[in-house]
């Protein structure tokens, strides 16, 4: 009986120690696993951030009329040639002052003659189109006459009076800040005084007009506003 009592006493001392040891090992293993998971996530995130664009090109050129070079950049990002997002940006003074984007399917439709035939080598065809884009930017003086004629105050079209296009952009900007997605549903609630102010500044400080074509058949003309420190689209169609 005394021997059995001694065994029970020893067991009561040993078992807690074993349990403590196991607990520490388990916590140590969990910590190691967490560090490994965190390292894997960090590497995955770093890989995603550092992934190069499918295509990129830059051109240094004065587009704001201040005799200083701006940066026109074209970039295509995405997993494959048929699912790319093509982004055209202009940077001036370290800031992005203009942005427009379209998808590669729209760009490829121009190459395939409005989709009437298959493109044998879509990758090389699209790269050729994108490489030529920045070189085709057309720069010309501002047409003062089209900003001085009578204005009918519309905001649902960018293919006629440039002031309609400026008004639409201002309206879209204000409705987005208010939480809406577009300003077209609020026509004709826009600030005519703001439009006249931007136009007056363009007439006093005329900057060059930049024209370009993109996608299948779309064309746009944009001009710099020194008052707002941004580009405004004057015309865009089709």
Backbone as CSV, one residue per row, in Angstrom:
resi,resn,N_x,N_y,N_z,CA_x,CA_y,CA_z,C_x,C_y,C_z
1,UNK,0.835,-1.201,0.000,0.000,0.000,0.000,0.863,1.241,0.000
2,UNK,1.943,1.235,0.771,2.862,2.389,0.812,3.530,2.570,-0.530
3,UNK,3.843,1.434,-1.202,4.487,1.514,-2.518,3.548,2.140,-3.550
4,UNK,2.274,1.752,-3.463,1.286,2.287,-4.404,1.092,3.773,-4.188
5,UNK,1.126,4.186,-2.937,0.976,5.616,-2.621,2.115,6.422,-3.209
6,UNK,3.348,5.897,-3.122,4.522,6.582,-3.685,4.380,6.736,-5.199
7,UNK,3.889,5.685,-5.857,3.710,5.756,-7.317,2.714,6.830,-7.693
8,UNK,1.623,6.931,-6.943,0.615,7.934,-7.239,1.149,9.333,-7.040
9,UNK,1.970,9.533,-6.026,2.573,10.836,-5.771,3.503,11.223,-6.898
10,UNK,4.337,10.267,-7.346,5.265,10.547,-8.448,4.491,10.884,-9.731
11,UNK,3.428,10.137,-9.982,2.633,10.394,-11.191,2.008,11.770,-11.155
12,UNK,1.528,12.179,-9.962,0.920,13.501,-9.848,1.907,14.613,-10.103
13,UNK,3.192,14.355,-9.917,4.232,15.359,-10.193,4.667,15.350,-11.653
14,UNK,4.722,14.151,-12.223,5.269,14.009,-13.587,4.262,14.464,-14.638
15,UNK,2.979,14.091,-14.466,1.967,14.369,-15.485,1.828,15.858,-15.778
16,UNK,1.744,16.750,-14.741,1.683,18.188,-15.047,2.870,18.696,-15.823
17,UNK,4.067,18.148,-15.486,5.263,18.583,-16.224,5.168,18.194,-17.686
18,UNK,4.674,16.985,-17.941,4.523,16.544,-19.339,3.518,17.420,-20.078
19,UNK,2.436,17.746,-19.374,1.416,18.585,-20.001,1.947,19.961,-20.310
20,UNK,2.729,20.528,-19.371,3.334,21.837,-19.610,4.268,21.789,-20.792
21,UNK,5.053,20.718,-20.850,6.002,20.592,-21.963,5.290,20.503,-23.282
22,UNK,4.216,19.728,-23.344,3.451,19.602,-24.588,2.827,20.928,-24.978
23,UNK,2.301,21.641,-23.998,1.690,22.935,-24.274,2.673,23.899,-24.863
24,UNK,3.897,23.941,-24.344,4.918,24.848,-24.865,5.299,24.471,-26.283
25,UNK,5.401,23.160,-26.521,5.770,22.722,-27.872,4.691,23.123,-28.873
26,UNK,3.425,22.929,-28.436,2.341,23.281,-29.350,2.321,24.767,-29.629
27,UNK,2.523,25.595,-28.604,2.531,27.034,-28.811,3.694,27.447,-29.696
28,UNK,4.825,26.775,-29.486,5.987,27.073,-30.313,5.727,26.734,-31.767
29,UNK,5.097,25.599,-32.022,4.785,25.192,-33.394,3.790,26.157,-34.021
30,UNK,2.793,26.599,-33.258,1.795,27.535,-33.786,2.441,28.847,-34.173
31,UNK,3.332,29.335,-33.312,4.021,30.592,-33.614,4.839,30.468,-34.883
32,UNK,5.512,29.324,-35.034,6.330,29.104,-36.226,5.461,29.065,-37.472
33,UNK,4.289,28.408,-37.359,3.367,28.324,-38.502,2.844,29.700,-38.882
34,UNK,2.536,30.516,-37.841,2.051,31.859,-38.109,3.095,32.692,-38.813
35,UNK,4.365,32.554,-38.376,5.435,33.308,-39.041,5.581,32.876,-40.485
36,UNK,5.450,31.566,-40.740,5.558,31.051,-42.103,4.422,31.561,-42.967
37,UNK,3.180,31.541,-42.389,2.022,32.046,-43.140,2.186,33.523,-43.460
38,UNK,2.649,34.298,-42.466,2.836,35.740,-42.680,3.879,35.997,-43.746
39,UNK,4.945,35.180,-43.726,5.995,35.340,-44.732,5.465,35.022,-46.119
40,UNK,4.637,33.964,-46.202,4.063,33.577,-47.499,3.149,34.664,-48.037
41,UNK,2.295,35.235,-47.162,1.396,36.317,-47.559,2.179,37.528,-48.026
42,UNK,3.243,37.868,-47.293,4.064,39.027,-47.665,4.705,38.824,-49.024
43,UNK,5.199,37.588,-49.274,5.820,37.304,-50.572,4.790,37.371,-51.686
44,UNK,3.570,36.858,-51.400,2.512,36.893,-52.410,2.132,38.318,-52.752
45,UNK,1.978,39.160,-51.710,1.633,40.562,-51.931,2.719,41.275,-52.695
46,UNK,3.976,41.010,-52.332,5.097,41.663,-53.018,5.115,41.266,-54.479
47,UNK,4.814,39.986,-54.759,4.793,39.522,-56.143,3.693,40.223,-56.927
48,UNK,2.507,40.385,-56.292,1.392,41.036,-56.974,1.702,42.486,-57.290
49,UNK,2.325,43.178,-56.353,2.645,44.593,-56.545,3.705,44.766,-57.617
50,UNK,4.682,43.870,-57.632,5.823,44.019,-58.530,5.591,43.424,-59.921
51,UNK,4.418,42.822,-60.138,4.151,42.226,-61.446,4.206,43.295,-62.534
52,UNK,5.027,43.102,-63.564,5.150,44.133,-64.608,3.915,44.207,-65.481
53,UNK,3.631,45.364,-66.063,2.493,45.475,-66.976,2.746,44.676,-68.249
54,UNK,1.678,44.305,-68.908,1.788,43.572,-70.166,2.471,44.444,-71.222
55,UNK,2.214,45.755,-71.160,2.836,46.715,-72.077,2.933,48.056,-71.376
56,UNK,4.008,48.789,-71.646,4.120,50.160,-71.130,5.024,50.977,-72.050
57,UNK,4.688,52.253,-72.172,5.471,53.161,-73.011,5.292,54.575,-72.466
58,UNK,6.336,55.394,-72.572,6.281,56.771,-72.089,6.864,57.721,-73.127
59,UNK,6.371,58.941,-73.069,6.892,59.990,-73.938,6.944,61.304,-73.168
60,UNK,8.116,61.934,-73.180,8.278,63.239,-72.528,7.961,64.326,-73.554
61,UNK,6.937,65.135,-73.265,6.501,66.157,-74.209,5.697,67.219,-73.463
62,UNK,5.822,68.461,-73.882,5.068,69.546,-73.254,3.623,69.514,-73.757
63,UNK,2.698,69.204,-72.869,1.283,69.145,-73.227,0.460,70.199,-72.501
64,UNK,1.089,70.955,-71.601,0.365,71.966,-70.819,0.731,73.390,-71.220
65,UNK,1.674,73.543,-72.144,2.006,74.870,-72.653,2.902,75.692,-71.763
66,UNK,3.604,75.060,-70.802,4.494,75.820,-69.916,5.965,75.649,-70.274
67,UNK,6.225,75.073,-71.444,7.594,74.858,-71.938,8.375,73.860,-71.082
68,UNK,7.689,73.082,-70.259,8.326,72.037,-69.458,7.763,70.686,-69.882
69,UNK,8.617,69.669,-69.936,8.119,68.366,-70.399,7.161,67.716,-69.409
70,UNK,6.074,67.206,-69.931,5.141,66.379,-69.174,5.372,64.927,-69.576
71,UNK,4.778,64.013,-68.839,4.953,62.590,-69.132,3.642,61.987,-69.607
72,UNK,3.602,61.605,-70.878,2.462,60.863,-71.422,2.805,59.376,-71.325
73,UNK,1.923,58.602,-70.722,2.206,57.182,-70.497,1.032,56.326,-70.943
74,UNK,1.348,55.222,-71.599,0.344,54.237,-71.986,0.740,52.904,-71.367
75,UNK,-0.230,52.261,-70.720,0.061,51.013,-70.020,-1.096,50.050,-70.214
76,UNK,-0.765,48.777,-70.382,-1.780,47.727,-70.486,-1.512,46.714,-69.383
77,UNK,-2.531,46.446,-68.585,-2.374,45.566,-67.429,-3.432,44.472,-67.480
78,UNK,-3.017,43.242,-67.225,-3.964,42.138,-67.208,-3.287,40.824,-67.504
79,UNK,-4.012,39.718,-67.381,-3.412,38.394,-67.537,-3.199,37.942,-68.971
80,UNK,-4.017,38.439,-69.910,-3.888,37.969,-71.295,-4.327,39.052,-72.261
81,UNK,-4.003,38.851,-73.526,-4.222,39.884,-74.531,-5.697,40.247,-74.699
82,UNK,-6.598,39.332,-74.403,-8.023,39.604,-74.604,-8.709,40.144,-73.350
83,UNK,-7.949,40.371,-72.285,-8.566,40.864,-71.044,-7.699,41.937,-70.380
84,UNK,-7.128,42.801,-71.198,-6.261,43.852,-70.682,-7.037,45.142,-70.446
85,UNK,-6.597,45.903,-69.458,-7.085,47.254,-69.242,-5.997,48.207,-69.744
86,UNK,-6.322,49.001,-70.752,-5.351,49.940,-71.337,-5.608,51.314,-70.729
87,UNK,-4.564,51.921,-70.196,-4.711,53.184,-69.472,-3.756,54.226,-70.053
88,UNK,-4.320,55.365,-70.442,-3.538,56.493,-70.942,-3.554,57.580,-69.869
89,UNK,-2.379,57.991,-69.410,-2.292,59.031,-68.380,-1.312,60.119,-68.807
90,UNK,-1.517,61.300,-68.231,-0.582,62.410,-68.389,-0.212,62.890,-66.992
91,UNK,1.084,63.001,-66.753,1.577,63.504,-65.477,2.279,64.839,-65.701
92,UNK,1.970,65.788,-64.817,2.578,67.117,-64.891,2.884,67.580,-63.471
93,UNK,4.105,68.042,-63.253,4.486,68.500,-61.924,4.419,67.413,-60.874
94,UNK,4.617,66.169,-61.275,4.580,65.061,-60.326,3.195,64.514,-60.034
95,UNK,2.159,65.054,-60.666,0.784,64.616,-60.417,0.137,64.083,-61.696
96,UNK,-0.751,63.113,-61.533,-1.531,62.627,-62.663,-2.673,63.598,-62.916
97,UNK,-2.660,64.246,-64.076,-3.636,65.298,-64.380,-4.639,64.881,-65.460
98,UNK,-4.454,63.683,-66.008,-5.424,63.182,-66.984,-5.340,61.667,-67.007
99,UNK,-6.525,61.037,-67.186,-6.575,59.572,-67.268,-7.754,59.148,-68.122
100,UNK,-7.503,58.209,-69.019,-8.575,57.590,-69.799,-8.220,56.122,-69.965
101,UNK,-9.228,55.271,-70.038,-8.944,53.840,-70.150,-9.970,53.150,-71.035
102,UNK,-9.565,52.010,-71.608,-10.450,51.191,-72.426,-9.904,49.769,-72.382
103,UNK,-10.671,48.806,-72.868,-10.216,47.419,-72.786,-9.611,46.947,-74.101
104,UNK,-8.848,45.877,-74.009,-8.117,45.384,-75.181,-9.051,44.799,-76.240
105,UNK,-10.203,44.286,-75.824,-11.151,43.750,-76.813,-11.601,44.861,-77.755
106,UNK,-11.827,46.053,-77.200,-12.215,47.196,-78.023,-11.074,47.607,-78.946
107,UNK,-9.846,47.565,-78.440,-8.692,47.916,-79.263,-8.482,46.904,-80.380
108,UNK,-8.666,45.634,-80.077,-8.463,44.596,-81.085,-9.532,44.633,-82.168
109,UNK,-10.708,45.142,-81.842,-11.765,45.200,-82.848,-11.404,46.138,-83.987
110,UNK,-10.543,47.127,-83.714,-10.083,48.025,-84.783,-9.145,47.288,-85.734
111,UNK,-8.345,46.385,-85.172,-7.390,45.636,-85.993,-8.099,44.591,-86.847
112,UNK,-9.187,44.032,-86.327,-9.876,42.950,-87.041,-10.945,43.453,-87.997
113,UNK,-10.865,44.714,-88.388,-11.829,45.295,-89.325,-13.260,45.130,-88.818
114,UNK,-13.495,45.734,-87.636,-14.817,45.718,-87.015,-15.296,44.293,-86.726
115,UNK,-14.323,43.434,-86.363,-14.683,42.082,-85.953,-15.043,41.146,-87.092
116,UNK,-14.760,41.519,-88.343,-15.159,40.693,-89.477,-14.202,39.532,-89.723
117,UNK,-13.026,39.554,-89.111,-12.089,38.451,-89.321,-11.251,38.249,-88.067
118,UNK,-10.720,37.030,-87.946,-9.874,36.695,-86.802,-8.487,37.314,-86.978
119,UNK,-7.833,37.609,-85.861,-6.482,38.173,-85.897,-5.493,37.031,-85.704
120,UNK,-4.610,36.765,-86.671,-3.692,35.630,-86.568,-2.779,35.702,-85.342
121,UNK,-2.236,36.894,-85.078,-1.306,37.061,-83.962,-1.739,38.277,-83.135
122,UNK,-2.740,38.106,-82.280,-3.289,39.256,-81.543,-2.276,39.941,-80.639
123,UNK,-1.364,39.177,-80.025,-0.367,39.785,-79.135,0.484,40.807,-79.869
124,UNK,1.091,40.379,-80.973,1.971,41.274,-81.717,1.178,42.399,-82.376
125,UNK,-0.048,42.112,-82.808,-0.881,43.144,-83.438,-1.227,44.237,-82.444
126,UNK,-1.613,43.851,-81.226,-1.980,44.848,-80.220,-0.757,45.630,-79.754
127,UNK,0.362,44.947,-79.572,1.588,45.652,-79.167,1.992,46.692,-80.217
128,UNK,1.821,46.341,-81.488,2.133,47.295,-82.543,1.241,48.519,-82.486
129,UNK,-0.049,48.295,-82.213,-0.986,49.408,-82.095,-0.632,50.298,-80.909
130,UNK,-0.299,49.692,-79.779,0.017,50.455,-78.577,1.347,51.203,-78.711
131,UNK,2.319,50.585,-79.378,3.615,51.259,-79.568,3.471,52.534,-80.398
132,UNK,2.503,52.556,-81.292,2.313,53.722,-82.167,1.475,54.815,-81.516
133,UNK,0.811,54.513,-80.405,-0.169,55.426,-79.819,0.428,56.786,-79.448
134,UNK,1.465,56.805,-78.628,2.011,58.075,-78.138,2.621,58.907,-79.261
135,UNK,3.166,58.240,-80.260,3.744,58.962,-81.387,2.698,59.634,-82.251
136,UNK,1.444,59.207,-82.119,0.363,59.773,-82.928,-0.406,60.873,-82.210
137,UNK,0.012,61.233,-81.001,-0.638,62.349,-80.318,-0.513,63.601,-81.180
138,UNK,-1.632,64.249,-81.423,-1.637,65.444,-82.268,-1.804,66.677,-81.385
139,UNK,-0.903,67.622,-81.538,-0.928,68.843,-80.729,-1.166,70.030,-81.655
140,UNK,-2.172,70.829,-81.320,-2.532,71.966,-82.159,-3.033,73.119,-81.291
141,UNK,-3.074,74.327,-81.825,-3.537,75.477,-81.029,-5.021,75.370,-80.691
142,UNK,-5.406,76.026,-79.624,-6.804,76.083,-79.212,-7.626,76.875,-80.230
143,UNK,-8.780,76.351,-80.619,-9.698,77.051,-81.515,-10.557,77.982,-80.668
144,UNK,-10.202,79.247,-80.656,-10.901,80.212,-79.806,-12.352,80.424,-80.230
145,UNK,-12.623,80.303,-81.509,-13.966,80.580,-82.023,-15.019,79.643,-81.423
146,UNK,-14.663,78.369,-81.273,-15.654,77.410,-80.785,-15.974,77.609,-79.302
147,UNK,-15.152,78.411,-78.612,-15.416,78.715,-77.211,-16.067,80.089,-77.024
148,UNK,-16.260,80.804,-78.112,-16.811,82.158,-78.017,-18.194,82.299,-78.637
149,UNK,-18.684,81.259,-79.289,-20.002,81.320,-79.905,-21.086,81.079,-78.851
150,UNK,-22.342,81.262,-79.251,-23.459,81.077,-78.317,-23.486,79.643,-77.795
151,UNK,-23.860,79.514,-76.525,-23.870,78.195,-75.888,-25.293,77.844,-75.481
152,UNK,-25.743,76.635,-75.846,-27.101,76.189,-75.577,-27.248,75.492,-74.227
153,UNK,-26.151,75.328,-73.488,-26.203,74.762,-72.136,-26.749,73.334,-72.098
154,UNK,-26.042,72.408,-72.675,-26.397,70.995,-72.582,-25.294,70.272,-71.811
155,UNK,-25.647,69.129,-71.220,-24.626,68.376,-70.489,-24.659,66.885,-70.803
156,UNK,-25.378,66.500,-71.828,-25.515,65.073,-72.113,-24.769,64.649,-73.372
157,UNK,-23.867,65.484,-73.857,-23.184,65.169,-75.109,-21.811,65.817,-75.125
158,UNK,-20.823,65.067,-75.636,-19.461,65.601,-75.746,-19.029,65.722,-77.200
159,UNK,-19.972,65.603,-78.125,-19.601,65.575,-79.540,-19.909,66.876,-80.272
160,UNK,-20.372,67.909,-79.548,-20.683,69.172,-80.210,-19.926,70.325,-79.550
161,UNK,-20.598,71.123,-78.756,-19.974,72.277,-78.123,-19.023,71.821,-77.006
162,UNK,-17.750,72.292,-77.004,-16.800,71.903,-75.948,-17.295,72.230,-74.552
163,UNK,-18.101,73.290,-74.419,-18.599,73.677,-73.095,-19.590,72.658,-72.548
164,UNK,-20.314,71.975,-73.449,-21.170,70.881,-72.994,-20.329,69.782,-72.342
165,UNK,-19.187,69.513,-72.958,-18.304,68.456,-72.465,-17.689,68.841,-71.118
166,UNK,-17.274,70.093,-70.994,-16.721,70.576,-69.723,-17.792,70.517,-68.633
167,UNK,-19.011,70.937,-68.979,-20.110,70.904,-68.013,-20.392,69.482,-67.545
168,UNK,-20.380,68.538,-68.473,-20.633,67.141,-68.125,-19.567,66.612,-67.173
169,UNK,-18.307,66.973,-67.426,-17.230,66.510,-66.542,-17.363,67.098,-65.136
170,UNK,-17.688,68.385,-65.059,-17.873,69.012,-63.755,-19.049,68.388,-63.013
171,UNK,-20.110,68.098,-63.750,-21.294,67.490,-63.148,-20.991,66.088,-62.645
172,UNK,-20.277,65.313,-63.443,-19.904,63.967,-63.021,-18.995,64.008,-61.798
173,UNK,-18.061,64.949,-61.781,-17.166,65.078,-60.626,-17.955,65.373,-59.352
174,UNK,-18.895,66.306,-59.446,-19.643,66.705,-58.253,-20.565,65.588,-57.769
175,UNK,-21.194,64.854,-58.699,-22.089,63.783,-58.278,-21.310,62.590,-57.712
176,UNK,-20.122,62.343,-58.219,-19.289,61.284,-57.644,-18.883,61.635,-56.217
177,UNK,-18.550,62.908,-56.000,-18.199,63.328,-54.636,-19.392,63.182,-53.700
178,UNK,-20.590,63.296,-54.261,-21.802,63.165,-53.442,-22.249,61.712,-53.308
179,UNK,-21.543,60.788,-53.968,-21.864,59.373,-53.843,-22.626,58.782,-54.998
180,UNK,-22.866,59.560,-56.056,-23.532,59.039,-57.249,-22.479,58.546,-58.239
181,UNK,-22.923,57.777,-59.235,-21.989,57.239,-60.218,-21.895,58.091,-61.471
182,UNK,-22.897,58.862,-61.788,-22.862,59.682,-62.995,-23.733,60.913,-62.824
183,UNK,-23.424,61.930,-63.606,-24.211,63.143,-63.530,-25.284,63.228,-64.597
184,UNK,-25.331,62.269,-65.501,-26.269,62.364,-66.614,-27.725,62.373,-66.129
185,UNK,-28.012,61.701,-65.030,-29.395,61.652,-64.546,-29.833,62.961,-63.925
186,UNK,-28.878,63.885,-63.691,-29.218,65.149,-63.048,-29.272,66.321,-64.027
187,UNK,-29.204,66.044,-65.325,-29.282,67.100,-66.329,-30.575,67.899,-66.128
188,UNK,-30.583,69.233,-66.188,-29.453,70.099,-66.505,-28.905,70.841,-65.284
189,UNK,-28.807,70.158,-64.121,-28.346,70.806,-62.908,-26.826,70.893,-62.899
190,UNK,-26.296,71.990,-63.416,-24.851,72.171,-63.416,-24.535,73.651,-63.258
191,UNK,-23.279,73.942,-62.948,-22.846,75.299,-62.645,-22.323,75.968,-63.914
192,UNK,-23.147,76.789,-64.552,-22.719,77.465,-65.778,-21.591,78.463,-65.498
193,UNK,-21.601,79.074,-64.306,-20.549,80.040,-63.969,-19.183,79.364,-63.926
194,UNK,-19.129,78.123,-63.421,-17.866,77.387,-63.368,-17.353,77.090,-64.774
195,UNK,-18.271,76.719,-65.670,-17.880,76.433,-67.055,-17.344,77.695,-67.724
196,UNK,-18.051,78.806,-67.564,-17.591,80.062,-68.151,-16.231,80.466,-67.581
197,UNK,-16.003,80.207,-66.305,-14.719,80.542,-65.698,-13.575,79.740,-66.279
198,UNK,-13.804,78.443,-66.497,-12.764,77.585,-67.097,-12.482,78.014,-68.529
199,UNK,-13.531,78.287,-69.284,-13.358,78.719,-70.670,-12.616,80.051,-70.736
200,UNK,-12.970,81.008,-69.857,-12.298,82.307,-69.837,-10.809,82.144,-69.555
201,UNK,-10.479,81.228,-68.644,-9.064,80.978,-68.334,-8.341,80.374,-69.528
202,UNK,-8.992,79.475,-70.248,-8.375,78.867,-71.431,-8.121,79.912,-72.513
203,UNK,-9.008,80.889,-72.618,-8.843,81.938,-73.630,-7.722,82.903,-73.248
204,UNK,-7.564,83.158,-71.955,-6.500,84.065,-71.493,-5.154,83.364,-71.470
205,UNK,-5.150,82.094,-71.064,-3.911,81.309,-70.999,-4.044,80.095,-71.913
206,UNK,-4.039,80.302,-73.218,-4.284,79.186,-74.133,-3.182,78.131,-74.087
207,UNK,-3.582,76.912,-73.854,-2.656,75.777,-73.890,-2.952,74.962,-75.141
208,UNK,-2.018,74.155,-75.595,-2.277,73.351,-76.798,-3.390,72.342,-76.573
209,UNK,-4.081,72.007,-77.639,-5.109,70.974,-77.616,-4.459,69.659,-78.051
210,UNK,-4.695,68.617,-77.289,-4.118,67.295,-77.570,-5.227,66.402,-78.115
211,UNK,-5.013,65.857,-79.297,-5.991,64.965,-79.923,-5.403,63.571,-80.037
212,UNK,-6.247,62.561,-79.843,-5.776,61.182,-79.995,-6.946,60.266,-80.321
213,UNK,-6.620,59.121,-80.888,-7.605,58.086,-81.197,-7.315,56.860,-80.356
214,UNK,-8.365,56.140,-79.978,-8.151,54.941,-79.169,-9.244,53.920,-79.449
215,UNK,-8.951,52.685,-79.087,-9.913,51.613,-79.299,-10.200,51.388,-80.758
216,UNK,-11.448,51.125,-81.061,-11.846,50.833,-82.427,-11.982,52.094,-83.268
217,UNK,-12.759,53.075,-82.771,-12.999,54.262,-83.582,-13.202,55.528,-82.749
218,UNK,-12.865,55.483,-81.477,-13.071,56.643,-80.606,-11.959,57.668,-80.785
219,UNK,-12.355,58.925,-80.662,-11.405,60.038,-80.771,-11.724,61.029,-79.656
220,UNK,-10.676,61.731,-79.206,-10.870,62.704,-78.132,-9.940,63.886,-78.331
221,UNK,-10.400,65.056,-77.873,-9.577,66.266,-77.843,-9.631,66.820,-76.431
222,UNK,-8.478,67.066,-75.856,-8.411,67.565,-74.487,-7.539,68.825,-74.445
223,UNK,-7.798,69.677,-73.455,-7.025,70.915,-73.309,-6.756,71.175,-71.833
224,UNK,-5.625,71.795,-71.554,-5.182,72.067,-70.201,-5.863,73.312,-69.638
225,UNK,-6.285,73.219,-68.377,-6.819,74.372,-67.656,-5.836,74.736,-66.553
226,UNK,-5.200,75.896,-66.681,-4.258,76.325,-65.651,-4.982,76.691,-64.358
227,UNK,-6.248,77.102,-64.472,-7.024,77.468,-63.284,-7.341,76.246,-62.428
228,UNK,-7.686,75.131,-63.067,-8.060,73.910,-62.350,-6.908,72.906,-62.255
229,UNK,-5.824,73.202,-62.944,-4.643,72.331,-62.960,-5.021,70.898,-63.357
230,UNK,-5.725,70.806,-64.464,-6.134,69.512,-64.996,-6.512,69.664,-66.463
231,UNK,-6.642,68.558,-67.151,-7.131,68.562,-68.519,-8.651,68.400,-68.524
232,UNK,-9.270,69.071,-69.471,-10.693,68.881,-69.721,-10.887,68.356,-71.134
233,UNK,-11.780,67.406,-71.287,-12.121,66.928,-72.615,-13.010,67.962,-73.294
234,UNK,-12.603,68.375,-74.496,-13.383,69.346,-75.270,-14.316,68.662,-76.258
235,UNK,-13.926,67.457,-76.641,-14.724,66.724,-77.647,-14.350,65.253,-77.578
236,UNK,-15.348,64.392,-77.645,-15.112,62.946,-77.670,-16.282,62.289,-78.345
237,UNK,-15.968,61.379,-79.217,-17.065,60.792,-79.988,-16.723,59.404,-80.502
238,UNK,-17.790,58.680,-80.738,-17.842,57.445,-81.521,-16.987,56.341,-80.943
